[in-house]
């Protein structure tokens, strides 16, 4: 059961945060405990050495070499009821003097254990002693100082440190667990909400954006932006399908109607056949144009790979030759040898659609101006006309597929409402921009700007 829980949770953010921070806390607690115990042990060791050296200084002042004199001296310095110091005095005449209770300890001298990195510390069973040996004249003196009390202090401290460390680990791990859960919970909620969205694509509820941590907040915001973008794309595609169906349905219905008319009345009234055939031809050409324009919207990114030096001035001249106008006044201001690197068909589509729109929407007695300039950093192409002024609220929408400014008025003007969508897409392929401005006193100005490459 425990292994199964571990396998299921070891890769979760909450488990990894909790385990890593708990590990760091454990290491810190161990290091701190070791430091405290080491400093305490060193201080106790220094205290014992200081006490022993004080005895050494006192005994070094003894100027007698007799057995009895040393006995009196040891009795003076060493209390019989508190034998913390065990002293042995080896006199030059071969006699030895021991302080109270010292003889048994020195008699076991060869059995004492020595700490390898502290040769002055010896152990008699569980009791540690500090050993100091020195000479007073021809007399050799050895002092064993008991460290049992210091060891008791250290062991008591070890117990308290262990207990305190355990408490710190329990409290710290609990806090870390709650912290890791708080950090990971926004991600868990986000995952649940994403799963709900995946299960029901009709849900429009955005992801919850937690205030912290800021990284999760940024991820949630970015995902919500992606959802909005995706929603807009879906709505746009749905609208595109609806509009395309509507645009195609009308000519198809008209064609079917005239075909049925020919079937029903063609033999008895042959005069209807030419009129119906002309209408069928017109509507079929409209469908062909619409189909080609729809294909352009999807294929032009692939054609961007075809790149060559294109003379824009010549393209404008060839387009104007397709739109002879005896009533509209057209002024052309085109600089010679204006060139861009790209696909010639792309620039042709951009300029033709804008000029064609100006011709279609400008009254017979209206005015059209076409300008093409370059200044070394950019190329600017603009088309002005004195037709209908475009309201500010509509200046962006006119670039949407099938959108037409005035449906009642536009229905009398041939077109599919796809031309400007093609223009904008092609302009963006070349990192250019297109802007719609007002023409005074009325009308519109389309300004296309390309970076000079």
MOJOUR-V651977 format. One record per backbone hydrogen bond with DSSP energy under -0.5 kcal/mol. NH is the residue of the N-H (numbers start at 1). CO is the residue of the C=O. If there is no record, write none. Layout:
# MOJOUR-V651977
NH	CO
NH	CO
This chain:
# MOJOUR-V651977
5	1
6	2
7	3
8	4
9	5
10	6
12	9
16	12
17	13
18	14
19	15
20	16
21	17
22	18
23	19
24	20
25	21
26	22
27	23
28	24
29	25
30	26
31	27
32	28
33	29
34	30
35	31
36	32
37	33
38	34
39	35
40	36
41	37
42	38
43	39
44	40
45	41
46	42
47	43
48	44
49	45
50	46
51	47
52	48
53	49
54	50
55	51
56	52
57	53
58	54
59	55
60	56
61	58
62	59
70	66
71	67
72	68
73	69
74	70
75	71
76	72
77	73
78	74
79	77
82	79
84	82
86	84
86	144
87	85
88	142
89	97
90	88
90	140
91	89
91	95
94	91
97	89
99	87
102	99
103	99
105	101
106	102
107	103
108	104
108	105
109	106
111	108
112	108
112	109
113	123
115	118
115	121
118	115
121	118
122	120
122	129
123	113
124	127
125	123
126	124
127	124
128	126
129	122
130	145
131	120
131	129
132	143
134	141
136	139
137	135
139	136
140	90
141	134
142	88
143	132
144	86
145	130
145	143
146	84
146	144
147	128
151	147
152	148
153	149
154	150
155	151
156	152
157	153
158	154
159	155
160	156
161	157
162	158
163	159
164	160
165	161
166	162
167	163
168	164
169	165
170	166
171	167
172	168
173	169
174	170
175	171
176	172
177	173
178	174
179	175
180	176
181	177
182	178
183	179
184	180
185	181
186	182
188	184
189	185
190	186
191	187
192	188
193	189
194	190
195	191
196	192
197	193
198	194
199	195
200	196
203	200
210	208
217	213
218	214
219	215
220	216
221	217
222	218
223	219
224	220
225	221
226	222
227	223
228	224
229	225
230	226
231	227
232	228
233	229
234	230
235	231
236	232
237	233
238	234
239	235
240	236
241	237
242	238
243	239
244	240
245	241
246	242
247	243
248	244
249	245
250	246
251	247
252	248
253	249
254	250
255	251
256	252
257	253
258	254
259	255
260	256
261	257
262	258
263	259
264	260
265	261
266	262
269	265
272	269
273	270
274	270
275	271
276	272
277	273
278	274
279	275
280	276
281	277
282	278
283	279
284	280
285	281
286	282
287	283
288	284
289	285
290	286
291	287
292	288
293	289
294	290
295	291
296	292
297	293
298	294
298	295
299	295
300	296
302	299
303	299
304	300
304	301
305	302
306	303
307	305
308	342
310	308
310	340
312	310
312	338
313	338
315	311
316	312
317	313
318	314
319	315
320	316
321	317
322	319
323	320
329	366
330	328
331	329
331	368
333	370
335	333
335	372
338	335
339	337
340	310
342	308
342	340
344	342
346	343
347	343
348	344
349	345
350	346
351	347
352	348
353	349
354	350
355	351
356	352
357	353
358	354
359	355
360	356
361	357
362	358
362	359
366	363
368	329
369	384
370	331
371	382
372	333
373	380
375	378
379	450
380	373
381	448
382	371
383	446
384	369
385	444
386	367
388	361
391	389
394	391
395	391
395	392
398	394
399	396
400	397
402	417
403	400
403	417
407	405
410	406
411	407
412	409
413	410
414	412
422	418
423	419
424	420
425	421
426	422
427	423
428	424
429	425
430	426
430	427
431	428
432	427
433	449
435	447
437	435
437	445
439	443
444	385
445	437
446	383
447	435
447	445
448	381
448	446
449	433
450	379
451	430
452	377
453	451
